[in-house]
Amino acid sequence: MTTGAVGVSTLRAMTAQDLPSAHKLSSEQQWPHRKADWVRLLELGQGVVAECDGHVVGTTMWWTYGADHAVVGMVIVANSQQGKGLGRRLMQAAFDAIGDRSILLNATDAGLPLYRSMGFETIGTIFQHQGAAFAVPIAELIPDERIAPMKAGEIETIAALDRRAIGMDRRDVVLYLCDYAQGVVLNRSGEQAGYALFRRFGRGLSIGPVVAPDRGGARALITHWLGSNPGMFCRLDVPEESGLSAWLDGLGLPCVGRVTRMCRGTPPSADKDVQVYSLANQALG
Ligand SMILES: CC(C)(COP(=O)(O)OP(=O)(O)OC[C@H]1O[C@@H](n2cnc3c(N)ncnc32)[C@H](O)[C@@H]1OP(=O)(O)O)[C@@H](O)C(=O)NCCC(=O)NCCS
């Protein structure tokens, strides 16, 4: 363990041993992540912690998506240590590791001034919807369309679809998520046209990523998961351009917050024919 002078924070690589402390930091911010969620995030990516007098007082994590992109998340500084430049140092450590890649993140209002000052620009808004007392919508499928459980042999096709939708190569993340999430596929005329994963996350269950060719397809995928889980606490993080926010409000899954999607560098260029309708989560995008 690296130790510094009393009261001075030092930065070092995050390890699995740091996760209980990291979990305390996110709980202090009222973030819903369970320790298991932190474990999965570190299995998929890397992080740096700031340590002061033997205590973890700050975190940042990143996930590289191919040679051109990375996403940053879980940027937290303990309340008692904020405003001392630690957030900026943690972000710089992430930049140093990420190199020349364009970086995306979903910023809380607290993080906006820091990210703006470090070259991030706003590219969108994400609405957080959640609740347990939702009405189960009626599935509206079009002719030749059906929702079916995802099969192991479909995962590479799903990863390719995801890449087109998000404009970044996050195949490893998709494969990892598919390993423990439940998945359904939207088939149109016998072709895989979209997918939706469903898994434990935070306070309850998360529906995402949802990738579909259009809003109707996305609604059908989401309807599948809501319909099989009435009364369960479900969460979705939907981009503003998904146009799903009002629909979710109407079902009884209210919008409880929003974050700002930001990019440093060239934003990913996504395929117009297939779109992300719900994120994997705010950290992974
Ligand atoms: C966002 C956060 C990580 C910033 O960490 P920090 O250590 O307080 O930030 P720094 O001291 O490095 O400040 C960096 C910049 O943020 C801005 N900033 C920091 N505190 C601020 C405040 N109270 N009001 C306005 N701007 C502020 C300033 O622009 C500052 O720039 P400067 O260095 O030129 O003064 C921290 O506030 C935090 O953990 N918040 C709660 C969790 C969260 O929302 N994380 C962001 C997730 S996307």
The ligand as an SDF file (V2000), in Angstrom:
LIG
                    3D

 48 50  0  0  0  0  0  0  0  0999 V2000
  -17.8780   15.9060   -8.5770 C   0  0  0  0  0  0  0  0  0  0  0  0
  -16.7880   15.6410   -7.5530 C   0  0  0  0  0  0  0  0  0  0  0  0
  -16.1330   14.3010   -7.8760 C   0  0  0  0  0  0  0  0  0  0  0  0
  -15.7320   16.7450   -7.6790 C   0  0  0  0  0  0  0  0  0  0  0  0
  -14.6610   16.4300   -6.8120 O   0  0  0  0  0  0  0  0  0  0  0  0
  -13.8540   17.5450   -6.0250 P   0  0  0  0  0  0  0  0  0  0  0  0
  -12.6510   16.9000   -5.4300 O   0  0  0  0  0  0  0  0  0  0  0  0
  -14.7460   18.2510   -5.1050 O   0  0  0  0  0  0  0  0  0  0  0  0
  -13.4640   18.5110   -7.2290 O   0  0  0  0  0  0  0  0  0  0  0  0
  -12.1710   19.4380   -7.3050 P   0  0  0  0  0  0  0  0  0  0  0  0
  -11.8600   19.9820   -5.9480 O   0  0  0  0  0  0  0  0  0  0  0  0
  -11.0980   18.6970   -8.0330 O   0  0  0  0  0  0  0  0  0  0  0  0
  -12.7210   20.6100   -8.1880 O   0  0  0  0  0  0  0  0  0  0  0  0
  -12.6670   20.5230   -9.5490 C   0  0  0  0  0  0  0  0  0  0  0  0
  -13.5110   21.6080  -10.1510 C   0  0  0  0  0  0  0  0  0  0  0  0
  -14.8690   21.3880   -9.8240 O   0  0  0  0  0  0  0  0  0  0  0  0
  -15.5220   22.6120   -9.6120 C   0  0  0  0  0  0  0  0  0  0  0  0
  -16.0510   22.6150   -8.2760 N   0  0  0  0  0  0  0  0  0  0  0  0
  -15.6460   21.9110   -7.2040 C   0  0  0  0  0  0  0  0  0  0  0  0
  -16.4180   22.1670   -6.1530 N   0  0  0  0  0  0  0  0  0  0  0  0
  -17.3500   23.0520   -6.5640 C   0  0  0  0  0  0  0  0  0  0  0  0
  -18.4450   23.6870   -5.9570 C   0  0  0  0  0  0  0  0  0  0  0  0
  -18.7580   23.4970   -4.6600 N   0  0  0  0  0  0  0  0  0  0  0  0
  -19.1990   24.5340   -6.6830 N   0  0  0  0  0  0  0  0  0  0  0  0
  -18.8880   24.7530   -7.9850 C   0  0  0  0  0  0  0  0  0  0  0  0
  -17.8680   24.1700   -8.6150 N   0  0  0  0  0  0  0  0  0  0  0  0
  -17.1100   23.3300   -7.9240 C   0  0  0  0  0  0  0  0  0  0  0  0
  -14.5480   23.6730   -9.8520 C   0  0  0  0  0  0  0  0  0  0  0  0
  -14.6870   24.0110  -11.2380 O   0  0  0  0  0  0  0  0  0  0  0  0
  -13.2220   23.0180   -9.6610 C   0  0  0  0  0  0  0  0  0  0  0  0
  -12.3400   23.6260  -10.5050 O   0  0  0  0  0  0  0  0  0  0  0  0
  -11.0460   24.4200   -9.9140 P   0  0  0  0  0  0  0  0  0  0  0  0
  -10.0580   23.3370   -9.6280 O   0  0  0  0  0  0  0  0  0  0  0  0
  -10.6520   25.3080  -11.0210 O   0  0  0  0  0  0  0  0  0  0  0  0
  -11.4840   25.1400   -8.6680 O   0  0  0  0  0  0  0  0  0  0  0  0
  -17.3470   15.6480   -6.1210 C   0  0  0  0  0  0  0  0  0  0  0  0
  -18.0520   16.8510   -5.9230 O   0  0  0  0  0  0  0  0  0  0  0  0
  -18.2730   14.4850   -5.7920 C   0  0  0  0  0  0  0  0  0  0  0  0
  -17.8330   13.3960   -5.4480 O   0  0  0  0  0  0  0  0  0  0  0  0
  -19.5930   14.7220   -5.8630 N   0  0  0  0  0  0  0  0  0  0  0  0
  -20.5830   13.7050   -5.5110 C   0  0  0  0  0  0  0  0  0  0  0  0
  -20.5620   12.5190   -6.4600 C   0  0  0  0  0  0  0  0  0  0  0  0
  -20.7730   12.9450   -7.8860 C   0  0  0  0  0  0  0  0  0  0  0  0
  -21.7710   13.5810   -8.2230 O   0  0  0  0  0  0  0  0  0  0  0  0
  -19.7980   12.5900   -8.7440 N   0  0  0  0  0  0  0  0  0  0  0  0
  -19.8390   12.9110  -10.1460 C   0  0  0  0  0  0  0  0  0  0  0  0
  -20.4030   11.7630  -10.8750 C   0  0  0  0  0  0  0  0  0  0  0  0
  -20.5230   12.0310  -12.6140 S   0  0  0  0  0  0  0  0  0  0  0  0
  1  2  1  0
  2  3  1  0
  2  4  1  0
  2 36  1  0
  4  5  1  0
  5  6  1  0
  6  7  2  0
  6  8  1  0
  6  9  1  0
  9 10  1  0
 10 11  2  0
 10 12  1  0
 10 13  1  0
 13 14  1  0
 14 15  1  0
 15 16  1  0
 15 30  1  0
 16 17  1  0
 17 18  1  0
 17 28  1  0
 18 19  1  0
 18 27  1  0
 19 20  2  0
 20 21  1  0
 21 22  1  0
 21 27  2  0
 22 23  1  0
 22 24  2  0
 24 25  1  0
 25 26  2  0
 26 27  1  0
 28 29  1  0
 28 30  1  0
 30 31  1  0
 31 32  1  0
 32 33  2  0
 32 34  1  0
 32 35  1  0
 36 37  1  0
 36 38  1  0
 38 39  2  0
 38 40  1  0
 40 41  1  0
 41 42  1  0
 42 43  1  0
 43 44  2  0
 43 45  1  0
 45 46  1  0
 46 47  1  0
 47 48  1  0
M  END
$$$$
